[in-house]
Amino acid sequence: MPAIHTEISEITITEKALAEIKKIMSDNNLDRSTYFLRIGVKGGGCSGFTYSIAFDNKLREDDKLVYSDSDELRVIIDTKSLFYLNGTFLDFTDGLMGRGFVFKNPNATRTCGCGSSFSV
């Protein structure tokens, strides 16, 4: 297994998002000592890029640790995605317009109407 780079980047994860991540992991019996949250960017969507978020237990050579806490929750981003996500806020909403994770990305020059894709 490759070593995790421990450079903490300019990614902010709100308390609400952290609580939801931990809840989902607990509800799905994912051991936080072996699983982590992987955040990334993929090509696609109506604006050019889409956000990806998933649980993973396999590290890659270019992974960067962007968040870690005493509860063993780790958030990983690959270096290519980090270029597009640096400065981003990850939040969680549970309002009238829907429930889910929300990315507030200062690097995005354009986003689609649903907020799930962006361009730089």
C-alpha positions as CSV (number, residue, x, y, z in Angstrom):
1,M,0.0,0.0,0.0
2,P,1.5,3.4,-0.9
3,A,2.2,5.9,1.8
4,I,-0.3,8.8,2.2
5,H,1.2,12.2,1.6
6,T,0.4,14.3,4.7
7,E,0.3,17.7,3.3
8,I,-2.9,19.4,4.5
9,S,-4.3,21.5,1.7
10,E,-6.7,24.4,1.4
11,I,-9.8,22.2,1.5
12,T,-12.4,23.0,4.2
13,I,-14.9,20.4,5.4
14,T,-17.7,21.8,7.5
15,E,-18.8,20.2,10.8
16,K,-22.1,19.3,9.2
17,A,-20.4,17.5,6.3
18,L,-18.0,15.7,8.7
19,A,-20.9,14.5,10.9
20,E,-22.8,13.2,7.8
21,I,-19.6,11.4,6.5
22,K,-19.1,9.7,9.9
23,K,-22.8,8.8,10.1
24,I,-22.8,7.2,6.6
25,M,-19.6,5.3,7.4
26,S,-21.2,4.0,10.7
27,D,-24.5,3.1,9.0
28,N,-22.6,1.1,6.4
29,N,-20.2,-0.6,8.9
30,L,-17.1,1.0,7.3
31,D,-14.2,0.8,9.6
32,R,-12.6,4.3,9.7
33,S,-9.1,2.8,10.3
34,T,-9.2,1.1,6.9
35,Y,-11.7,3.2,4.9
36,F,-11.5,6.9,4.0
37,L,-13.5,9.4,2.0
38,R,-12.1,10.0,-1.5
39,I,-13.0,13.4,-3.1
40,G,-12.2,14.0,-6.7
41,V,-12.9,15.5,-10.1
42,K,-13.8,13.7,-13.3
43,G,-14.3,14.9,-16.8
44,G,-18.0,15.2,-17.8
45,G,-21.2,16.9,-16.9
46,C,-22.7,19.8,-18.8
47,S,-19.9,22.2,-17.7
48,G,-16.9,20.1,-18.2
49,F,-16.0,18.5,-14.8
50,T,-18.0,16.7,-12.2
51,Y,-17.3,16.2,-8.5
52,S,-16.9,12.6,-7.2
53,I,-17.2,11.5,-3.7
54,A,-16.9,7.9,-2.5
55,F,-15.5,5.7,0.3
56,D,-12.4,3.7,-0.6
57,N,-9.9,1.5,1.1
58,K,-7.2,1.5,-1.6
59,L,-4.6,4.2,-1.7
60,R,-3.0,5.4,-4.9
61,E,0.5,6.7,-5.4
62,D,-0.7,10.3,-6.0
63,D,-3.1,10.5,-3.0
64,K,-2.9,13.5,-0.6
65,L,-4.4,13.5,2.9
66,V,-6.5,16.7,3.1
67,Y,-8.2,16.0,6.4
68,S,-7.6,13.7,9.4
69,D,-9.1,13.8,12.9
70,S,-8.7,11.9,16.2
71,D,-11.7,9.7,15.2
72,E,-9.5,8.3,12.4
73,L,-11.6,9.9,9.7
74,R,-9.4,10.5,6.7
75,V,-10.2,12.4,3.5
76,I,-8.1,11.8,0.5
77,I,-7.8,13.7,-2.9
78,D,-5.5,12.7,-5.8
79,T,-3.1,15.5,-6.9
80,K,-4.8,16.1,-10.2
81,S,-8.1,16.7,-8.5
82,L,-6.5,18.8,-5.8
83,F,-5.4,21.3,-8.6
84,Y,-9.1,21.9,-9.3
85,L,-10.4,21.7,-5.7
86,N,-7.9,23.8,-3.8
87,G,-9.8,26.3,-1.7
88,T,-13.1,24.4,-1.9
89,F,-15.6,24.1,0.9
90,L,-17.4,20.8,1.3
91,D,-20.7,21.2,3.1
92,F,-23.8,19.1,3.6
93,T,-27.3,20.4,3.2
94,D,-30.6,18.9,4.4
95,G,-33.1,21.6,3.3
96,L,-36.2,22.0,1.2
97,M,-34.2,21.9,-2.1
98,G,-32.7,18.5,-1.3
99,R,-30.3,16.6,0.8
100,G,-26.6,16.0,-0.1
101,F,-23.1,17.2,-0.2
102,V,-22.4,20.6,-1.7
103,F,-19.1,21.8,-3.2
104,K,-18.4,25.5,-3.0
105,N,-15.4,25.8,-5.4
106,P,-13.7,29.2,-5.8
107,N,-11.9,27.9,-8.9
108,A,-15.1,27.3,-10.8
109,T,-15.7,29.9,-13.5
110,R,-19.0,28.4,-14.5
111,T,-21.4,25.8,-12.9
112,C,-24.4,24.1,-14.2
113,G,-27.9,24.8,-12.8
114,C,-27.8,21.7,-10.5
115,G,-24.3,22.5,-9.2
116,S,-22.9,19.1,-9.9
117,S,-20.6,20.1,-12.7
118,F,-18.2,23.0,-13.3
119,S,-15.6,24.5,-15.5
120,V,-12.4,26.4,-14.7
